[in-house]
Amino acid sequence: MQGYVRAGSSQPAWLFPLIILVVLILSVLPLARLAVAGIAALAHGGVSAVLADPALWSATYYTIVTAILGTLISLVIGCAFAFLLTLTDIRGKGLLSFLFVLPMMIPPQVTALAWVQMSGPSSPLLKALHIAPSLGSPQPLYSVGGIALLYGVQHAPLVYLALRSGLMALPRDGVEAARLSGASSFRVFRNIILPLSLPGVIAGAAISFVSCTGNFGIPAILGIPASIYTLPTLIFSKFSAFTSRTFGEVALLSAIIAIIAVAGLAVQDRALRGRDYRVLGLSGATATFDLGGWKYLFAPLIWVILFFMLAAPFFALLAGALVPAYGVPLTFKTISFNAFHEVLFRQAVTRTAFVNSLSLAAGTAMCLLLVTVLSAYALTRRRDAVSRAVSGLIEIPYSLPGIVIAVCFILVFAAPLPVLNVTFYGTIWIILIAYLSSFFAVSLKPVVSAFHQLDPALEEAARLSGAGFFRRLRDIIVPLIAPAAGASVILVFLIACNELTISALLWSAGTQTLGVAIYNLDDSGSSDLASALSVLIVVMVIVMMLLLELLARRLPKGVVPWRS
Amino acid sequence: MKKVSIFAALLAAGLVSVSAEATNLVLYTSQPNEDAQATVDGFMAANPDVKVDWVRDGTPKIMAKLQAEIEAGNPVADVLLIADTVTLERLKEAGKLLAYKSPEAASYDAALYDADGHYYSTKLITTGIMYNTSASMKPASWKDLTKPEAKGLLAMPSPLTSGAALIHAQTLASVDDLGWDYYKALAANGAIPAGGNGAVLKSVASGEKAYGMVVDYMPIREKAKGAPVEFVFPQEGVSAVTEPVGILASTKNAEAAKKFVDYVLSEKGQEGFLKLGYIPARNGMKLPEGFPARDSIKVLPIKAGEALKNTDQDLKTFSGIYGSN
């Protein structure tokens, strides 16, 4: 096959069909299987029972309400940070940006656990400070407001990132022209910057809304104790009371989440349509506002907000890991490292979970690297309707909540594979395949943008000199896109390491992931062990983000999300 | 490229070693993580040739997982060590359990195991009342929890997530003086059942709630570690589950599974449970620290057959009272 060139094209003939095959397996097959299960359940009349279930409607209601409130909170925080850190002369932007994006990289159930430890009568931190609420005070976070607040914190970085890329492209000339004509800063902001940044705000809101509807870790830890179920936690509890009807029921529930998510994206699409603010004369320089005296207000405010978003929950988590038993205040006398010892050296589950999460994350990142380099190459070279359709299909699983993807793959692999008679269900492979499907789009994006920057002339020259496809791949393409590919590997690795929603449904003996291990430890009453494991994971995430930061100097602009 | 291929090779090795670790014996258990690990460690120390992989979750969730696996044609578990005999009786009737006559059974009360050897009780776990030491009332009877002092301050596990909680509800519901009316009174007093016993322990020890219905060993053990909690055996008596062990008929490792059953029933295995703070089921064993004398603990009776028959109805009644799903 090597060197085989189709007439008039630089691609080997097998390349595109191969990519179509991969997309069929990772996107089309599972979604089709879900649709079939849903329709079958509809046809068998199980629907009326499901639709008559009040639990379904209250879960749908809570899913939408918490997602809308959470999106509003993330918009407020995310927009404020995006404007302040992109457009003003505030100091320490690099560090602030890094810190602000951190919550997005931390697993949601760790965030939830940390906030629970930080507030309410249970807080070891508040007890140590002697300001814990009295006996019998309800934990305020076990409520719709609590869930929405944490959605807001978790997803504010998404809004920030979506808005920031637009703000960076704002023309300095326009702002300067307005200034010269005597417009005040406020007027410039209202009449120029605000309208131009609206598409970014809308995109951020849509991403945040979709992520809220699919979140599992936060409503699992904050909602279940107060009997507040969202659709993802309802699916999880349906699996916890498995009956012969379960597969059909969860297929319908998944379809409802998918509809809500798609509706969110459709609203975004509608809002953005007809809004075409073309920006002329890109100067390349970002517009900046001189904060002047206001910086004495904004700078401390930003640090206070970051303290409550990051430092306080982390110390609460640490305090929760260091107390000898639940309800004991943390003092120098009571401090105990037993939880860390138990988690690190005694529990086989933690070790298994670390091995599983790391190898799943590495496996997903490496498999996707191979597939994405080939797909990005093929998709950027071919610009026809088919390749656009394929790109769209790759995006779908990523935009659907993880729990829907998990249900899809359970349906595909529940029965042993025909012919081979091998069962994937209950093995680590089903989690790997679901990860590949869900994170394909994450991995593809940086690589595609690198290919767009690549001059095709280089490759053409090599081809004319008689270099075959693999030769060109090795000598020209791979070295040139290597930095972007490296960044994509690390991003996928980070996201897959912290995954909970997909693995929460797919895990089995010996295939627990870190996310599942934390959830189960907390669920069995060992919240000190759950806290200790969470502390270790937060440290691991920060180390990986720092690695990416070190690599950032050698990467094309925009590949590391939080860098300008 | 070279680095990539080295990385890929390492990764492949990692994945292979993960599947190679897929061990001789898989245990599904409802014990808390630390106890499950200790039990497995004790067994592996006594049987170095067997490696055990274990999964922990509440009894109903474990059963759901198992059922989904059976449905998918791939049951992973070999051995079950879960809350109650009622659940294992159901599996036995469905023909899912292996009959094995353990030689250790001789040291057990005949009422504590299945005569055909499908399952054996390993310990006695009672459900009583725990309270936070800063609570205003010291409860002595189940009925105290319906008093105004406990309004909105009671935590209880849900029978939907805990096997022990289901047996507890069924036991109290069949006591003349209590019955389902008692659960209605609790609901009227603001109790919301949620999660398993771990969740109850957490909310009472932390002071979110003042009182809890909970299994004995958790608060007794936490009190020893310094947590501000007390446990009482109410005057009407306590309900009890016996955390039986059983082997699945589909096991591919029957020999190792039998060794596991023998171990948890053996004196050594029972001492392990004792050390963790459980009342051992084997005759002639001591009681763990912090427990009153064995004959002072009054265990309320439950008829396993009847409980099994009524389980679905009882769950519906319970859900009806509390409006939970």
HADDOCK unambig.tbl for C-alpha pairs under 7 A between the chains (distance, minus, plus):
assign (segid A and resid 55 and name CA) (segid B and resid 325 and name CA) 6.42 0.50 0.50
assign (segid A and resid 121 and name CA) (segid B and resid 206 and name CA) 6.18 0.50 0.50
assign (segid A and resid 121 and name CA) (segid B and resid 207 and name CA) 5.72 0.50 0.50
assign (segid A and resid 121 and name CA) (segid B and resid 208 and name CA) 5.77 0.50 0.50
assign (segid A and resid 122 and name CA) (segid B and resid 206 and name CA) 4.19 0.50 0.50
assign (segid A and resid 122 and name CA) (segid B and resid 207 and name CA) 6.20 0.50 0.50
assign (segid A and resid 122 and name CA) (segid B and resid 208 and name CA) 6.58 0.50 0.50
assign (segid A and resid 135 and name CA) (segid B and resid 207 and name CA) 4.76 0.50 0.50
assign (segid A and resid 135 and name CA) (segid B and resid 208 and name CA) 6.07 0.50 0.50
assign (segid A and resid 135 and name CA) (segid B and resid 209 and name CA) 6.81 0.50 0.50
assign (segid A and resid 135 and name CA) (segid B and resid 210 and name CA) 6.79 0.50 0.50
assign (segid A and resid 136 and name CA) (segid B and resid 153 and name CA) 5.97 0.50 0.50
assign (segid A and resid 136 and name CA) (segid B and resid 207 and name CA) 5.78 0.50 0.50
assign (segid A and resid 136 and name CA) (segid B and resid 208 and name CA) 4.66 0.50 0.50
assign (segid A and resid 136 and name CA) (segid B and resid 209 and name CA) 4.72 0.50 0.50
assign (segid A and resid 136 and name CA) (segid B and resid 210 and name CA) 6.08 0.50 0.50
assign (segid A and resid 137 and name CA) (segid B and resid 208 and name CA) 5.62 0.50 0.50
assign (segid A and resid 138 and name CA) (segid B and resid 208 and name CA) 5.67 0.50 0.50
assign (segid A and resid 139 and name CA) (segid B and resid 208 and name CA) 6.56 0.50 0.50
assign (segid A and resid 225 and name CA) (segid B and resid 194 and name CA) 5.41 0.50 0.50
assign (segid A and resid 225 and name CA) (segid B and resid 195 and name CA) 6.62 0.50 0.50
assign (segid A and resid 227 and name CA) (segid B and resid 324 and name CA) 6.99 0.50 0.50
assign (segid A and resid 239 and name CA) (segid B and resid 64 and name CA) 6.68 0.50 0.50
assign (segid A and resid 240 and name CA) (segid B and resid 60 and name CA) 6.80 0.50 0.50
assign (segid A and resid 240 and name CA) (segid B and resid 61 and name CA) 4.63 0.50 0.50
assign (segid A and resid 240 and name CA) (segid B and resid 64 and name CA) 5.47 0.50 0.50
assign (segid A and resid 241 and name CA) (segid B and resid 60 and name CA) 6.71 0.50 0.50
assign (segid A and resid 241 and name CA) (segid B and resid 61 and name CA) 6.58 0.50 0.50
assign (segid A and resid 241 and name CA) (segid B and resid 64 and name CA) 5.55 0.50 0.50
assign (segid A and resid 242 and name CA) (segid B and resid 64 and name CA) 4.68 0.50 0.50
assign (segid A and resid 242 and name CA) (segid B and resid 67 and name CA) 6.90 0.50 0.50
assign (segid A and resid 242 and name CA) (segid B and resid 68 and name CA) 6.72 0.50 0.50
assign (segid A and resid 324 and name CA) (segid B and resid 225 and name CA) 6.54 0.50 0.50
assign (segid A and resid 325 and name CA) (segid B and resid 222 and name CA) 6.24 0.50 0.50
assign (segid A and resid 325 and name CA) (segid B and resid 225 and name CA) 6.04 0.50 0.50
assign (segid A and resid 325 and name CA) (segid B and resid 226 and name CA) 6.55 0.50 0.50
assign (segid A and resid 325 and name CA) (segid B and resid 227 and name CA) 5.58 0.50 0.50
assign (segid A and resid 326 and name CA) (segid B and resid 202 and name CA) 6.50 0.50 0.50
assign (segid A and resid 326 and name CA) (segid B and resid 205 and name CA) 5.81 0.50 0.50
assign (segid A and resid 326 and name CA) (segid B and resid 206 and name CA) 6.15 0.50 0.50
assign (segid A and resid 326 and name CA) (segid B and resid 227 and name CA) 6.10 0.50 0.50
assign (segid A and resid 327 and name CA) (segid B and resid 205 and name CA) 4.91 0.50 0.50
assign (segid A and resid 327 and name CA) (segid B and resid 206 and name CA) 4.31 0.50 0.50
assign (segid A and resid 327 and name CA) (segid B and resid 227 and name CA) 5.65 0.50 0.50
assign (segid A and resid 327 and name CA) (segid B and resid 228 and name CA) 6.50 0.50 0.50
assign (segid A and resid 328 and name CA) (segid B and resid 226 and name CA) 6.67 0.50 0.50
assign (segid A and resid 328 and name CA) (segid B and resid 227 and name CA) 5.42 0.50 0.50
assign (segid A and resid 328 and name CA) (segid B and resid 228 and name CA) 6.99 0.50 0.50
assign (segid A and resid 347 and name CA) (segid B and resid 37 and name CA) 6.24 0.50 0.50
assign (segid A and resid 359 and name CA) (segid B and resid 11 and name CA) 6.55 0.50 0.50
assign (segid A and resid 359 and name CA) (segid B and resid 14 and name CA) 6.52 0.50 0.50
assign (segid A and resid 359 and name CA) (segid B and resid 15 and name CA) 6.53 0.50 0.50
assign (segid A and resid 362 and name CA) (segid B and resid 11 and name CA) 6.85 0.50 0.50
assign (segid A and resid 363 and name CA) (segid B and resid 11 and name CA) 6.53 0.50 0.50
assign (segid A and resid 366 and name CA) (segid B and resid 8 and name CA) 6.97 0.50 0.50
assign (segid A and resid 414 and name CA) (segid B and resid 72 and name CA) 4.88 0.50 0.50
assign (segid A and resid 415 and name CA) (segid B and resid 72 and name CA) 4.94 0.50 0.50
assign (segid A and resid 415 and name CA) (segid B and resid 73 and name CA) 6.62 0.50 0.50
assign (segid A and resid 423 and name CA) (segid B and resid 74 and name CA) 6.97 0.50 0.50
assign (segid A and resid 509 and name CA) (segid B and resid 26 and name CA) 6.98 0.50 0.50
assign (segid A and resid 509 and name CA) (segid B and resid 53 and name CA) 6.66 0.50 0.50
assign (segid A and resid 509 and name CA) (segid B and resid 54 and name CA) 6.08 0.50 0.50
assign (segid A and resid 509 and name CA) (segid B and resid 55 and name CA) 5.38 0.50 0.50
assign (segid A and resid 510 and name CA) (segid B and resid 22 and name CA) 6.99 0.50 0.50
assign (segid A and resid 510 and name CA) (segid B and resid 53 and name CA) 6.29 0.50 0.50
assign (segid A and resid 521 and name CA) (segid B and resid 33 and name CA) 6.94 0.50 0.50
assign (segid A and resid 523 and name CA) (segid B and resid 198 and name CA) 6.53 0.50 0.50
assign (segid A and resid 523 and name CA) (segid B and resid 199 and name CA) 6.65 0.50 0.50
assign (segid A and resid 524 and name CA) (segid B and resid 32 and name CA) 5.67 0.50 0.50
assign (segid A and resid 524 and name CA) (segid B and resid 198 and name CA) 4.76 0.50 0.50
assign (segid A and resid 525 and name CA) (segid B and resid 198 and name CA) 3.59 0.50 0.50
assign (segid A and resid 525 and name CA) (segid B and resid 199 and name CA) 5.53 0.50 0.50
assign (segid A and resid 525 and name CA) (segid B and resid 201 and name CA) 6.78 0.50 0.50
assign (segid A and resid 525 and name CA) (segid B and resid 202 and name CA) 6.13 0.50 0.50
